[in-house]
Amino acid sequence: MKRRTFLKGAAAAGAATLLPSSLLGLAAAGCKPAPAEASAASWNFDEILDRSGTWSIKYRRAEGDKLAMWIADMDFKTDPVVSRALRERLEKDALGYTYGPEEFFEAIVGWEKRQHGFDVPREWVEYAPGVITSLCQIYLAFTAPGDKIIVQTPVYDPFFRYAEKLGRIPVENPLVWQDGRYEMDFAGLERLYDKRVKALVLCNPHNPVGIIWPKETLVKLARWCAEHEVLVISDEIHADLALYGKRHAPFCSIDETAAKIGIQLCSPTKAFNIPGITGTAYAVIPDPVKRQHFHDTLENAKLREASIPTLVATIAAYTHEPEWLEAVKRYIEGNISCVESFFAEHECGIRPIRPEASFLVWLDCRKLGLPQEELVSLFNDKAGVVINNGAGYGTGGEGFIRLNVGCPRSVVEEALRRIETAIHA
């Protein structure tokens, strides 16, 4: 079946300031209800979103009838509150040089408090030009060529790829599978440590295995890193997508030790499905010396100028009741249940590991006994389901596949049928 034909069938089954007026005063006044027209009645997560003509990276790799279930963006319409705010701002027909208004920082402070229970002083917050761009600037600012940076694999591959590109040495401390759950290997940290280790990248929540790290684990990590004078760079881009009633713990909120040694990088891009608005992020840095160094590094690289869409989208996302976000999280949970039920009922040799955050499911395919290249080909070529190769996430990723279920359920169901057929062909 051609992809366009399938998508049509699935769609039938499943629909005085230059700030926008909807945002005026919202950050200072607190969280506001969504506009009436951006109501649950307009949220149709079953709708097939036609992304043709949008320059989508995701679909560039999904030719013909293939299903794009790899890179971490969702096939849902953006939160209508955010879309409305962007349209209002564009209608002003004024796109000149723009400064970062206090509403941007107030929105972030309010969101951290309401969503994560973290009382963040305004002065701790810095604009960040994207999470990975900022990660690279931190590498450059706080480490030197030849220094070692710890990554806890399997983990988001830009952590170690960009360390290598910048002349740093990524050192893997693989997670361990224990009692049906991934854990940090603190004994491994001790074994690999030497004086050249200057930083550790924390993925919190962890991509691709979906762990929301328990507070006690983060406390232990903070103490170890403080003792060894290791900077913790915490990527928290999936924090707002905590599932199943779980609560994310921001690293710098854990205790005074974590606040002293930590830099948090956060963004609304994953939760509100706006990754195409690049440069949309912020840093939380409690320590004033580190904060000033980060600020100066971005200033010297001319990376402190947030775009108009970044400012408008962030303020809109963070200053309204997160009704759309809560609804999309429940829908994602339903998709995850669909995956779990399918592989429980059909003997395919695949075990999904339930994520505690985000829309990415880590599939344990080791029972299939396939070399990694053949495993990837099984999904991409035989099944026509474009996925992420688990081996690309470093040690511990062999035998695994990362599957993006941030899409209409009909697409998830079609993908599962294709995978089963390919396995038994």
N, C-alpha and C positions, 0 to 999 in steps of 0.2 A: 504494500500500500504506500503510495507517495505521501510524503510528510504533509503537503498542503491539503491533500484529500482527508487524511486522518484528522488534521487540526480543524477542518471545517465540520467534520462529523462530531468531534468532541465538543466543539462550541455549541452545536445544536443541542447537545445533550446537557450541557452544563448551565456574569454579564457586568502743608507747612514743613513735611518730612518726606523723604523718598522711600521710607519703609511702607509696605503695603498697609492699607487701612486695617486689615484683619490682624496686624501684628502690633499696632500702636499701644504702647503701655503694657503689653502682656507680660513681658519678662519681669518688670518691676512689680506688677500686681499679682503675679502667681499664675498657676495653671488655669486655663480657661476652657470652657466647653468648645467642641468643634462647631463650626458653622452648620446651620441646619441642613444645607444642601450636601454637606460632606457626612452623611449619615450612613448607618449600617445598610440602609436600603440600596446604597450605591456600591456596596462592597460585594463583588461577585468573584470570588477566588476560583470558581470553576470556569470562568471565562478564558478562552484561549486568546492570548495577547499576540497580535500580529506584529512581530518585531522587524519585518522586512523594511528596508529603507531607513533603518535607524543606526546603521553602522555598528551593529552589535558584534562584539568580539565573541560572545557566547555562540552565536549562530553561524559565525564565519567558519567554524570547524564542523558544522553539522550539515553536510551537503545532502541533497536529495531528500530521502525519507528518514534520515537519522534524527534521533531525539537528543537535544543538547542538555546534558545533565552533569556538567562539569564545573566550570568556573563559578565562583560564589556570588552570583546575583540571581534574583528571583524573577520568575515570569508572572508577576502580578503587577497591576497598575500601582503606581506610587500612591502613598497616602494622599487622599484628595485635599487635605488641609495644606500639605506642602505644595502640591501642584497649583492650587488656587493662589497661594501666596506668591509663587514665582510668576504666574500670569499677571497678577495685579502689579507686581513690580515692573515687568516689561511694558505694561500699558502706559507707564509714566514716560516712556521714550527718553529716558535719561540714563545713559550708560557710561558716564565719565568716571574719572579716578575716584576711588571710594576708600574711606577709612573704616576701621573696625569699630562699630558703635558699641557702647556699653551694653546695649540690649543683647548683643551676642554673648558676652561673658555672663551676664545675669541669667540668661536662658540656660547656660551650661551649669552654673551653680545651682539653680533651682532644680534642674533635671537630676543631677547627681544626688541631691537631697531626697527628692521624691522617689526616684526609681531605685536608688541603691543605699539610701540611708547614710550618705556620706556628706558631712558638713564641710564643704570645701570653701575656704576663704577666697575671695575674689582674686587676691594677689597671687595665689598659687596657679592660676590658669593662664596658659599661654596659647595663642593661636598656633596651630601646627599645619604645615602644608601637605597633608596626607600622612597616613600612618607609616608606610614604608619609606617615603621620602624623608620623614622625620627620623625614622630609625637610622637611615644612612647618615644623616647629619649628626646624630648622636654618636655613631661609630667614629666619625671623623673628629668630633669635638672632644670625646672622652677617652679615646684609645689611640694608639699609635700603630703604624705598620709593624707587623710581626707580633702584636699582642693577640692573646687568645680570647675568644668569645664562646661561652657555653650555650649550646642549643640542645633542647630535650626532645629527641626524635622518637617516633615520627612526628614531624612538625612542619608548619608552613614553610615551604622551601626558600622564599626570598630571605629569610633570616640568615641562612648560611650562604646562599648564592651571593648576596651583596657584601657579606663580610669578606668573602674571597675576592670579589671584584675590587674591593677597597684595600686589599693587601693585609687584611686581618686573617687570623687562623680560626675557623670554626671548629669547636671541639664537641663531639657528640656525647651526651649523657643519656642513653636511651631510657625511655620509660619501661617499667616492668609490669607485666600482667599478673595480678595477684587477686585471688578470691573473686574472679569475675569483674575486675576493675583495673584500670591503669593507675599506677602509683609512681611518684618520683623516687628515683634511686639515690638516696643520700649517701649511701656507702660508695656509690659510683662517683659522686661529686668529690669525695675525699680522695679517691684513687687517682682522679685525673688532674687534681689541682696542682698548679705550681705558680710561681710568682708572676708568670706572664699572663695569667688569667685576670682580665680586667673587668669583664662584664658577663652577665647572664641574661639571655632573652627568655622572658616568661610569656607563654601564650595562655591568657587567662580571660575567658574560657579557652580551652586548648583545641586548636584546629590541627589535624583532622579528627581526633578521637572523641571530641565533644565533652570533655570533662570540665565541670565547674569546680575549681580547686577548693577543697575544704579550708576553712580558716586555720585550723591547726597545722595543715601542710604549709600554708603561706607563712605562718609565724615561724615555723622551723626553718623554712627557706631564708627568710629575712635574717634570722640569727646567724645562719651559716654564712651568708653573703657578707654581713656586717663584720663578722669575725675575720673573714679573709679579704676584706676591703674590695669587694666585688660589687659593681653597680648593677642594679636590676632594672631592665627595660621591660615594662609590662605592656604587651599588646592586648588591649581590651576591646577590640573592635566588635566582637560578638556578644559583649556583655548584656546588651539590651534585649537579646533574644533568649534569655533564660526560660527553660520549659518546665512543665510538670510541677509548678509551684516552687522550683528551686530559686535560691537567692544568690546572686553574684556578689562576691566580696572584692571590692576594689583593692588592689595591692597596697596603695599608700594609706588606706584607711585602717589597716590591720593593727598597727601599733606605732609607737614612736620610732622604733628601729626601722621598720619598713618605710616610714615617711622620710627618714634621713637618707636612705640609700636608693630610693626608688624614683623612677620616672614613669608615669602612666601615659599611654597614648590611646586616645579614644576617638570615636567618630559615630555620627548617625547614619553612615552610608549603608551598612548592612541591614540594620533594623528597619530603616525607612525606604530601602530599595532605591538609593540614589548614588550608586558607585560611579556613575558616569559624570557626576559633578565632582571633578577631581580637586584635590586640595582641601577637602572638607574634613577637618579633624581638629583636635586640640590636645594639649598636654597638661597634665596635673603634676606639678613639681613642688613639693613642700619645702625642700631645702633651698634657701635663698641663693647660695653660691652656685649650685647646679642650675637653678632657674635662670640666673643672670647669664651663665655661660651658654645655656641653650638659646636664650634670647639673642645674645650677641652673635652666636654662630649663624642663626637664621638671618639676622640683620645684615651681616657681612656678605651673605650669599644672596641677598635680596629675595628672601623667601618668606617674608612676614606680611605680604599683601594678599589678604583674602579676597576672593572674587565676589561679585554681587550675588550670583546664585548660591555660593557657599554660605554667605551671611544670611540671606533670606531663608534658605532651606533649613538651616540649623535652628534659627529662631522659631520658625513655624513648627518644626518637629518637636522642639523641646518646651513649647509654651502652651500646648493644648493637652487636654486629657488624652492619654494614649489609647483611645478606643480602637482605632484601626490596627495599631500594633498588637494589642491584646487579641483582637480577632484573628489576625494573620498567624499569631503563635498557636492559637487553638487549631487552626486549619493545618499548620505544619505538624502538630502532634497527631492529627488524624492521618496525615500522609505517612508518618513514621509508623503508626499502628498498622497501616495498610501493608507496608514493607515487612514488618515483623510477622504479621498473620500469614502473608503469602509464603514466606520461607519456612514458617512453622508447619504449614499445610502441604507444601510441595517439597519433595526431596530433591534439592538442588546442590547440596554441599556448600551452602552459603549461610553464614550467621551474621545478621546485622547487629552492631553494637549501638544501643540506644544513645543518642546524644542528649546531654543535659542542657545544651544550648545550641542554637543555630539550626539550619535546615540542611546540614551536611551529615550523611549517614556513612559510617565507616563499616565496610563490608569485609568480613573475614572469609576469604575464599580458599584458605589453605587446604581444605579437604578435597578440593578439586585436583590437587596434585599437579598443577600446570606450572611450567616455567613462566616467569612474570611476563615475558613478551607475548606468550600464547594467551595468558589470562587477559591481558589488555586487548588483544586482537579479538578474543571471544566477545567482549562487550562492544568494542568500537566497530568491528567489521562484521562479525557473524550476527550479533543481536541488533546492531545499528543504534546502540545507546552510547553516546560519547560521554566518557567519564574521566576522572583523574586517576592516574597511575599511582598506586600506593607507594611504590618504590621511590618515587620522586620526592617523598617526604623524609628520606634518610633511613638510617638503620631502624629496623622494626616495621618497615612498610612493605616488605616483600610478602606477597600472598594476599595483599589487601587492595581494595578499590574504594575510592571516595565517590559517593553518589549524591547529587544535589536534588533534593525533593521539594525545593521551593518553587512549585509549579502546580497547575491544576491536577486534581486527583486522577482524572482520566488519562493524563500523560504518565503519571506514576504507574497506573494499572497496565497501560500499554507497554511500558518499559519492562515491567516484571514478566509479562507474558512473553515478550521477546527474549529476555534473558533465559527463561526456562526452556523455551524452544531451542535456543542456541546450545544450551548445555546438553540436551537430550538428542540433538540432531546426529 
